[in-house]
């Protein structure tokens, strides 16, 4: 069971942890997060991330980050070795939930589940046309404001 970690621009990492705990209340012990603020120096971000990684490694870990090429991802890449510590950029809620759902599987399996959750969780949602109802006030409706528009 790999440990999970999120390194992202503030406040995304903490927000994702809150969403994770909403669905998986016991995930706090296996999920560490680091919110990167604009004033943080990259060396400090890396030092904090290394400390967090040591707490979640089992010895394997999966690190999620928000944007490829940005500071959180650059730090995550420094921590990842491609074998016991893997990195995925583009974290989203379906990816995180899928990872937590299958956290008892191998690191490779969790990576594949996370990627599937990410891609399958993004879709265009069809919208229905608004209901264009003609306003026909009843005899006693003049002073009421609940008309559908």
WOMOLIN-V679857 format. One line per field, one symbol per residue. burial: b if it has 16 or more other ideal C-beta (glycine too) atoms within 10 Angstrom, else e. A space follows every 10 residues. Layout:
burial=???
This chain:
burial=ebbbbbbbbe ebbeebbeeb eeebeebeeb bbbbbbeeeb eeeebbebbe ebbeebeeeb bbbbbbeeeb bbbebbeebb eeeebbbbbb bbebbbbbbb ebbeeebeeb bebbeebbee eeeeeeeeee eeeeeeeeee eeeeeeeee
